[in-house]
Amino acid sequence: MSAEDLKTKTEDELAKIILDLRKDQFNARFQRAQGTLENTSILRKNRREIARAKTILNAKRKEEKAPAKKKKAA
């Protein structure tokens, strides 16, 4: 999922996406340990997707908390 797709999601949707990716990451780690994981690049992709989703989620939360700043008149 691209960053542009994630930016259009709500905070709840992002939280669900992160949870699903974490579950996939957990399962992939177990498959790797058992030797049944065929595509090991999934681990790296999941890790980066989680980071991307968390970054956008934190930015949305930060925007929500921060009051609108006013420019000083010159």
KEBA-175670 format. One record per residue (C-alpha): residue in one letter; y, x negated, z. Coordinates in nm, 4 decimals. Example, Ala and Ser with C-alpha at 12.3 -4.5 7.8 and 13.67 -1.06 7.14 Angstrom:
BEGIN
{node A; {-0.4500; -1.2300; 0.7800}}
{node S; {-0.1060; -1.3670; 0.7140}}
END
This chain:
BEGIN
{node M; {0.0000; 0.0000; 0.0000}}
{node S; {0.3343; -0.1442; -0.0996}}
{node A; {0.6389; -0.1747; 0.1221}}
{node E; {0.8200; 0.0842; -0.0901}}
{node D; {0.5440; 0.3368; -0.0201}}
{node L; {0.5565; 0.2638; 0.3512}}
{node K; {0.9344; 0.3036; 0.3692}}
{node T; {0.9042; 0.6666; 0.2617}}
{node K; {0.6615; 0.7507; 0.5452}}
{node T; {0.7609; 0.8970; 0.8811}}
{node E; {0.7005; 0.7160; 1.2094}}
{node D; {0.3944; 0.9298; 1.2840}}
{node E; {0.2462; 0.8601; 0.9420}}
{node L; {0.3066; 0.4867; 0.9858}}
{node A; {0.1390; 0.4928; 1.3265}}
{node K; {-0.1645; 0.6659; 1.1745}}
{node I; {-0.1765; 0.4152; 0.8887}}
{node I; {-0.1675; 0.1266; 1.1372}}
{node L; {-0.4472; 0.2850; 1.3402}}
{node D; {-0.6635; 0.3330; 1.0303}}
{node L; {-0.6017; -0.0250; 0.9166}}
{node R; {-0.6924; -0.1569; 1.2617}}
{node K; {-1.0200; 0.0365; 1.2488}}
{node D; {-1.0951; -0.1049; 0.9041}}
{node Q; {-1.0134; -0.4542; 1.0300}}
{node F; {-1.2448; -0.4097; 1.3288}}
{node N; {-1.5327; -0.2940; 1.1075}}
{node A; {-1.4752; -0.5764; 0.8602}}
{node R; {-1.4866; -0.8351; 1.1404}}
{node F; {-1.8228; -0.7010; 1.2545}}
{node Q; {-1.9560; -0.7017; 0.8997}}
{node R; {-1.8433; -1.0624; 0.8575}}
{node A; {-2.0166; -1.1621; 1.1809}}
{node Q; {-2.3383; -0.9950; 1.0639}}
{node G; {-2.3100; -1.1510; 0.7216}}
{node T; {-2.2902; -0.8198; 0.5349}}
{node L; {-1.9245; -0.8420; 0.4289}}
{node E; {-1.9172; -0.9132; 0.0566}}
{node N; {-1.5426; -0.9385; -0.0003}}
{node T; {-1.3891; -1.1562; 0.2711}}
{node S; {-1.0382; -1.1148; 0.1313}}
{node I; {-1.0348; -0.7689; 0.2906}}
{node L; {-0.9668; -0.9341; 0.6270}}
{node R; {-0.6535; -1.1043; 0.5006}}
{node K; {-0.5320; -0.7955; 0.3142}}
{node N; {-0.5782; -0.5744; 0.6205}}
{node R; {-0.3952; -0.8191; 0.8432}}
{node R; {-0.0987; -0.8320; 0.6060}}
{node E; {-0.0902; -0.4548; 0.5553}}
{node I; {-0.0861; -0.4040; 0.9331}}
{node A; {0.2016; -0.6497; 0.9675}}
{node R; {0.3911; -0.4812; 0.6832}}
{node A; {0.3469; -0.1346; 0.8369}}
{node K; {0.4442; -0.2572; 1.1845}}
{node T; {0.7562; -0.4262; 1.0494}}
{node I; {0.8738; -0.1083; 0.8786}}
{node L; {0.7856; 0.1049; 1.1829}}
{node N; {0.9846; -0.1238; 1.4137}}
{node A; {1.2800; -0.1205; 1.1752}}
{node K; {1.2778; 0.2601; 1.1707}}
{node R; {1.2634; 0.2742; 1.5501}}
{node K; {1.5443; 0.0215; 1.5782}}
{node E; {1.7638; 0.2240; 1.3403}}
{node E; {1.6963; 0.5340; 1.5450}}
{node K; {1.7931; 0.3701; 1.8761}}
{node A; {2.1002; 0.1805; 1.7571}}
{node P; {2.4183; 0.3867; 1.7456}}
{node A; {2.6203; 0.3735; 1.4274}}
{node K; {2.8593; 0.0804; 1.4439}}
{node K; {3.2183; 0.1402; 1.3505}}
{node K; {3.4258; -0.1119; 1.1623}}
{node K; {3.7399; -0.2307; 1.3362}}
{node A; {4.0650; -0.1418; 1.1676}}
{node A; {4.2592; -0.4465; 1.0554}}
END
